[in-house]
């Protein structure tokens, strides 16, 4: 059984005048334990709606979302599903509940009844994982955007989730802050946590095992970064190619030949060196 299973999922909002607005249309896919999956798409593609379906914040209008065998439509499963699937949102300030960092990280475990001794261990571990142990006694208001987001991740990690969903978690950060958060995401994935990153930044997508591209609530592509960037789907969906892939494509039109689809700067440099040697 896959860790996450979506079967023919559709979701509709109600507009102010009562009309149903379809955000997702018959979406089906599975995610295996330990995968790093990017859900990519422009605004309005349905990717953030899909993120909220993964831990029961929303339930499908039709179809099913099943997490480790638990259907999100069954309210009896909601508590366990939200323990398994942690969410890191776009604005870290919206996830801050305490003035002092270590108190903020402890908030989640306290609310699910974790014993005090274990809470201390979880807080220490989570802050260490995200590289914020030295800041534990400080106020979150004094931190940079990237540091605030790392504290938000620590707060989710302290709940010991098996799946971590980043819902546009880097979109408000500067390039350095984005790099910090993606480094944390990669490290967590290497430790065995399933990572799902919702983004329209294709630089981040090259880090994933797999990219699912959404367009107008439907899946437009599902494959490895090389498979997806070898196709015309990203551009047809309004997404930019990663810089290395874009340069390689232009060089290909100029006569350079690469052995495989280029998605990283290292692959680009290696391909050019081989041809210019």
C-alpha positions as CSV (number, residue, x, y, z in Angstrom):
1,X,0.0,0.0,0.0
2,X,1.3,3.5,-0.9
3,X,1.7,6.0,1.9
4,X,-0.5,8.5,0.0
5,X,-3.3,7.5,-2.4
6,X,-5.5,10.0,-4.3
7,X,-8.3,8.4,-6.4
8,X,-10.4,10.5,-8.8
9,X,-10.2,13.5,-6.5
10,X,-12.2,16.6,-7.3
11,X,-12.7,19.7,-5.1
12,X,-15.1,22.7,-5.6
13,X,-15.3,26.0,-3.7
14,X,-18.5,28.0,-3.3
15,X,-18.3,31.5,-4.7
16,X,-20.0,34.4,-3.1
17,X,-23.1,34.0,-5.2
18,X,-23.3,30.3,-4.5
19,X,-21.8,28.9,-7.7
20,X,-19.5,25.9,-7.5
21,X,-15.9,26.7,-8.6
22,X,-13.9,23.6,-9.5
23,X,-10.3,23.7,-8.2
24,X,-9.4,20.1,-8.8
25,X,-10.7,17.7,-11.5
26,X,-10.4,13.9,-11.2
27,X,-6.8,13.9,-9.8
28,X,-5.3,10.5,-9.1
29,X,-1.7,9.6,-8.0
30,X,0.2,7.8,-5.3
31,X,3.2,8.7,-3.2
32,X,5.5,6.1,-1.7
33,X,7.2,6.4,1.7
34,X,10.4,8.4,1.5
35,X,9.7,10.1,-1.9
36,X,10.5,13.8,-2.5
37,X,7.6,15.0,-4.7
38,X,7.1,18.5,-6.1
39,X,3.6,19.7,-7.0
40,X,4.1,22.5,-9.5
41,X,1.8,24.9,-11.2
42,X,0.9,28.5,-11.6
43,X,-1.6,30.4,-9.4
44,X,-5.0,28.8,-9.8
45,X,-3.7,25.4,-10.9
46,X,-5.0,23.8,-7.7
47,X,-1.7,22.9,-6.1
48,X,-2.4,24.6,-2.7
49,X,-5.9,23.2,-2.6
50,X,-4.3,19.8,-3.1
51,X,-1.9,20.4,-0.3
52,X,-4.7,21.1,2.2
53,X,-6.4,17.8,1.1
54,X,-3.4,15.8,2.1
55,X,-3.9,16.3,5.9
56,X,-7.7,16.7,6.0
57,X,-7.9,20.5,6.2
58,X,-10.1,20.0,3.2
59,X,-12.0,16.8,2.2
60,X,-12.7,16.0,-1.5
61,X,-16.0,16.9,-3.1
62,X,-15.7,13.5,-4.8
63,X,-13.0,10.8,-4.9
64,X,-10.8,9.9,-1.9
65,X,-7.5,10.8,-0.2
66,X,-6.1,8.0,1.8
67,X,-3.1,8.4,4.1
68,X,-1.5,5.1,5.4
69,X,-4.9,3.4,4.8
70,X,-6.9,6.2,6.5
71,X,-9.5,8.0,4.5
72,X,-9.6,11.7,5.2
73,X,-13.4,11.8,4.8
74,X,-13.7,9.8,8.0
75,X,-13.6,12.3,10.9
76,X,-12.4,9.6,13.2
77,X,-9.1,9.6,11.3
78,X,-8.5,13.3,11.3
79,X,-6.4,13.5,14.4
80,X,-4.1,10.7,13.4
81,X,-3.8,12.0,9.8
82,X,-2.8,15.4,11.0
83,X,-0.1,13.8,13.2
84,X,1.3,11.9,10.2
85,X,1.1,14.8,7.7
86,X,2.7,18.1,8.9
87,X,2.1,21.3,7.0
88,X,4.6,24.3,6.6
89,X,2.8,27.2,5.1
90,X,3.8,30.3,3.1
91,X,4.0,32.8,5.9
92,X,5.9,31.7,9.0
93,X,4.4,34.4,11.0
94,X,1.0,32.7,10.7
95,X,2.4,29.6,12.4
96,X,4.0,31.4,15.3
97,X,2.1,31.1,18.6
98,X,4.7,31.9,21.3
99,X,7.2,34.7,21.8
100,X,10.2,32.6,22.6
101,X,11.4,30.1,20.0
102,X,11.6,27.0,22.1
103,X,8.1,27.6,23.5
104,X,6.8,27.9,20.0
105,X,8.4,24.6,19.0
106,X,6.9,22.9,22.1
107,X,3.4,24.1,21.4
108,X,2.4,21.3,19.0
109,X,3.6,18.4,21.2
110,X,2.0,19.9,24.3
111,X,-1.3,20.0,22.5
112,X,-1.3,16.3,21.6
113,X,-0.4,15.3,25.1
114,X,3.2,14.4,24.8
115,X,4.9,13.9,28.2
116,X,7.0,16.9,29.4
117,X,10.2,15.0,29.3
118,X,9.7,13.9,25.8
119,X,8.7,17.4,24.7
120,X,12.1,18.6,25.8
121,X,13.8,15.9,23.8
122,X,11.6,16.7,20.7
123,X,12.3,20.4,20.9
124,X,16.0,19.9,21.3
125,X,16.0,17.4,18.3
126,X,13.8,19.6,16.0
127,X,15.8,22.8,16.6
128,X,19.1,20.9,16.0
129,X,17.7,19.4,12.7
130,X,16.9,22.9,11.3
131,X,20.1,24.5,12.7
132,X,18.4,26.8,15.2
133,X,19.5,25.4,18.6
134,X,21.6,28.5,19.3
135,X,18.5,30.7,19.0
136,X,16.2,28.7,21.3
137,X,15.8,31.5,23.9
138,X,15.4,34.3,21.4
139,X,12.2,36.0,20.2
140,X,11.0,34.9,16.8
141,X,10.3,38.5,15.9
142,X,14.1,39.2,15.7
143,X,14.8,36.5,13.1
144,X,15.2,36.7,9.4
145,X,12.5,35.3,7.1
146,X,14.5,32.1,6.4
147,X,15.2,31.6,10.2
148,X,11.5,32.1,11.0
149,X,10.6,29.5,8.4
150,X,13.2,27.1,9.9
151,X,11.5,27.6,13.3
152,X,8.1,26.8,11.7
153,X,9.6,23.6,10.3
154,X,11.0,22.7,13.7
155,X,7.5,23.2,15.2
156,X,6.1,20.7,12.7
157,X,8.9,18.3,13.2
158,X,8.4,18.2,16.9
159,X,5.1,16.5,16.2
160,X,7.1,13.7,14.6
161,X,5.3,13.6,11.2
162,X,5.9,11.0,8.6
163,X,5.1,13.3,5.7
164,X,6.1,17.0,5.5
165,X,4.2,19.3,3.1
166,X,5.8,22.6,2.2
167,X,2.9,24.8,0.8
168,X,4.7,27.6,-1.1
169,X,7.0,27.8,2.0
170,X,9.8,29.6,0.2
171,X,7.8,32.1,-1.9
172,X,8.2,35.0,0.6
173,X,11.9,34.4,1.1
174,X,15.0,35.9,-0.6
175,X,17.3,33.6,-2.5
176,X,19.4,32.8,0.5
177,X,16.3,32.0,2.6
178,X,15.0,29.7,-0.2
179,X,18.3,27.8,-0.3
180,X,18.2,27.4,3.5
181,X,14.8,25.9,3.5
182,X,15.4,23.6,0.5
183,X,18.6,22.3,2.2
184,X,16.5,21.5,5.3
185,X,13.9,19.7,3.1
186,X,16.6,17.6,1.4
187,X,18.1,16.6,4.7
188,X,14.8,15.6,6.1
189,X,14.0,13.6,3.1
190,X,17.4,11.8,3.3
191,X,16.4,10.9,6.9
192,X,13.4,9.0,5.7
193,X,10.6,11.7,5.8
194,X,8.4,11.9,2.8
195,X,8.5,15.5,1.4
196,X,5.9,17.1,-0.8
197,X,6.8,20.6,-1.9
198,X,4.2,22.9,-3.5
199,X,5.9,25.5,-5.7
200,X,6.1,27.3,-9.0
201,X,9.8,27.7,-8.7
202,X,11.4,25.2,-11.0
203,X,14.9,25.7,-9.5
204,X,13.5,23.9,-6.4
205,X,11.8,21.2,-8.5
206,X,15.1,19.8,-9.8
207,X,15.8,18.6,-6.3
208,X,12.8,16.2,-6.3
209,X,12.5,12.6,-7.2
210,X,9.4,13.4,-9.1
211,X,7.4,16.4,-10.4
212,X,3.6,16.5,-10.8
213,X,2.6,19.5,-12.9
214,X,-1.0,20.8,-12.4
215,X,-2.9,22.9,-14.9
216,X,-6.4,24.1,-14.2
217,X,-7.0,21.5,-11.6
218,X,-5.7,18.5,-13.7
219,X,-2.5,16.6,-13.9
220,X,-0.5,17.8,-17.0
221,X,2.7,15.8,-16.3
222,X,4.0,13.3,-13.8
223,X,7.6,12.1,-14.0
224,X,11.2,12.7,-13.0
225,X,12.7,16.1,-13.4
226,X,14.5,15.0,-16.6
227,X,11.3,13.6,-18.0
228,X,9.2,16.6,-17.2
229,X,11.8,19.2,-18.4
230,X,12.4,17.3,-21.6
231,X,8.8,17.9,-22.5
232,X,7.0,21.1,-23.5
233,X,4.6,20.8,-20.5
234,X,6.2,23.2,-18.1
235,X,6.2,26.1,-20.6
236,X,2.6,25.2,-21.7
237,X,1.6,25.5,-18.1
238,X,3.2,28.9,-17.7
239,X,6.3,27.6,-15.8
240,X,9.9,28.6,-16.5
241,X,12.5,26.0,-17.1
242,X,15.4,25.9,-14.5
243,X,18.2,28.2,-15.7
244,X,20.5,25.3,-16.6
245,X,17.8,23.5,-18.6
246,X,16.9,26.8,-20.4
247,X,20.5,27.5,-21.4
248,X,21.0,23.9,-22.5
249,X,17.9,24.1,-24.7
250,X,19.2,27.4,-26.3
251,X,22.7,25.8,-26.8
252,X,21.0,22.8,-28.4
253,X,19.3,25.0,-30.9
254,X,22.8,26.4,-31.7
255,X,24.2,23.0,-32.4
256,X,25.5,21.7,-29.1
257,X,24.5,18.1,-28.3
258,X,23.9,16.9,-24.8
259,X,23.7,13.2,-24.0
260,X,20.7,13.7,-21.7
261,X,18.2,16.3,-20.5
262,X,20.1,18.9,-18.5
263,X,18.5,20.0,-15.2
264,X,21.4,21.2,-13.1
265,X,24.3,23.6,-13.5
266,X,26.7,20.7,-12.9
267,X,25.2,18.7,-15.8
268,X,25.4,21.8,-18.0
269,X,29.1,22.4,-17.2
270,X,29.9,18.8,-17.7
271,X,28.2,18.6,-21.1
272,X,29.9,21.8,-22.3
273,X,33.4,20.7,-21.1
274,X,33.0,17.4,-22.9
275,X,32.1,19.1,-26.2
276,X,34.7,21.9,-25.9
277,X,37.6,19.7,-24.9
